[in-house]
Amino acid sequence: MTVALLFCSVGLAYCDTIVSSLSNTLQSAAFLPGGWAASSFQMGPQQFVLTNVTLSMAQGGQTSSLADVRVFADDAGKPGVSLVDLGVLEVTGFQSRLWSFTVTNGLLLDAFNTYWVGVGNVSPDAGLNVDVVQGGPFTFTGQPGTMMPFSGASGTNSAMNSPIFDAPGAGGALPFQADGTGGAVPEPGSFGLLAIGVAGLFVGSRWKSRSAP
């Protein structure tokens, strides 16, 4: 699957792709209501303002599905605090296609920090089919110095309206594309510590994999 660069929604300013793993071979995974999954990426030496996140999805039943996308901080190798909620989209159609979620006010992604992109099925009673990567090889493209490990975590909705994620386990990765503006290199004194690489893989307890159409 080839993904073209997207345009920012605010003022139609041009966006750069920060990282993308959507060119991998994808399989459709069924998310039950309340199910979440997330994968991480690490920034390089440049700062970007996140503007869009794109994933491949389809509705998972006879009715449309509701998908919520958020960006999380890294907490010792798994998704931590929710940094921004990109909102909920109504996913329609039985064929997988790209769905782009917009960051309304932008989110500053600091150099060398690790972030997690997560998607959840917030439908009350409908399934959601999300395209994932299961098995290798896993490839990605991105800005110089960025990284996308073949890893991820699964989780569930909580009473606090924020998903709780399990420790990363074996299974696969959530492919996505993150776009943004900026590309500024901060002063050396403002560099963050290098984030520890994530070694875990998805826990597949809430996924039922099948070949994508």
LINCOR-V94424 format. One record per backbone hydrogen bond with DSSP energy under -1.0 kcal/mol. CO is the residue of the C=O (numbers start at 1). NH is the residue of the N-H. E is the energy in kcal/mol with one decimal. If there is no record, write none. Layout:
# LINCOR-V94424
co=CO nh=NH e=E
co=CO nh=NH e=E
This chain:
# LINCOR-V94424
co=10 nh=13 e=-1.2
co=13 nh=8 e=-2.7
co=16 nh=180 e=-2.6
co=18 nh=143 e=-2.5
co=19 nh=178 e=-2.7
co=20 nh=141 e=-2.5
co=21 nh=24 e=-1.2
co=27 nh=132 e=-3.5
co=28 nh=210 e=-2.3
co=29 nh=130 e=-2.6
co=31 nh=128 e=-1.6
co=32 nh=35 e=-2.5
co=34 nh=157 e=-1.5
co=35 nh=121 e=-2.6
co=36 nh=155 e=-2.0
co=37 nh=119 e=-2.5
co=38 nh=153 e=-2.3
co=39 nh=117 e=-2.8
co=41 nh=115 e=-2.7
co=42 nh=147 e=-2.0
co=44 nh=112 e=-1.8
co=47 nh=183 e=-1.5
co=48 nh=109 e=-3.6
co=49 nh=181 e=-2.0
co=51 nh=103 e=-2.7
co=52 nh=179 e=-2.5
co=53 nh=101 e=-3.3
co=54 nh=177 e=-2.1
co=55 nh=99 e=-3.2
co=56 nh=131 e=-2.7
co=57 nh=97 e=-2.0
co=58 nh=129 e=-2.4
co=65 nh=91 e=-3.2
co=66 nh=122 e=-2.0
co=67 nh=89 e=-2.3
co=68 nh=120 e=-2.6
co=69 nh=86 e=-2.6
co=70 nh=118 e=-2.9
co=71 nh=83 e=-2.9
co=71 nh=84 e=-1.4
co=72 nh=116 e=-2.5
co=73 nh=80 e=-3.2
co=78 nh=75 e=-3.0
co=81 nh=73 e=-2.9
co=84 nh=71 e=-2.3
co=87 nh=69 e=-1.5
co=89 nh=67 e=-2.5
co=91 nh=65 e=-2.6
co=93 nh=59 e=-2.5
co=97 nh=57 e=-2.4
co=99 nh=55 e=-2.2
co=101 nh=53 e=-2.3
co=107 nh=50 e=-3.3
co=109 nh=48 e=-1.6
co=110 nh=113 e=-1.5
co=112 nh=195 e=-1.3
co=113 nh=43 e=-2.8
co=115 nh=41 e=-2.5
co=116 nh=72 e=-3.0
co=117 nh=39 e=-1.9
co=118 nh=70 e=-2.2
co=119 nh=37 e=-1.7
co=120 nh=68 e=-2.4
co=121 nh=34 e=-3.1
co=127 nh=60 e=-1.5
co=128 nh=31 e=-3.3
co=129 nh=58 e=-2.5
co=130 nh=29 e=-2.5
co=132 nh=27 e=-2.8
co=133 nh=173 e=-2.4
co=141 nh=20 e=-2.4
co=143 nh=146 e=-2.2
co=147 nh=42 e=-2.8
co=149 nh=151 e=-1.8
co=153 nh=38 e=-2.3
co=154 nh=166 e=-3.0
co=155 nh=36 e=-2.4
co=156 nh=164 e=-2.8
co=158 nh=161 e=-1.6
co=164 nh=156 e=-1.9
co=172 nh=202 e=-1.2
co=173 nh=133 e=-2.8
co=176 nh=21 e=-2.0
co=177 nh=54 e=-2.6
co=178 nh=18 e=-2.9
co=178 nh=19 e=-1.3
co=179 nh=51 e=-2.8
co=179 nh=52 e=-1.5
co=180 nh=16 e=-3.0
co=181 nh=49 e=-3.2
co=184 nh=47 e=-4.0
co=187 nh=190 e=-2.3
co=188 nh=191 e=-1.3
co=201 nh=169 e=-2.9
co=204 nh=207 e=-1.4
co=208 nh=30 e=-1.5
co=210 nh=28 e=-1.2
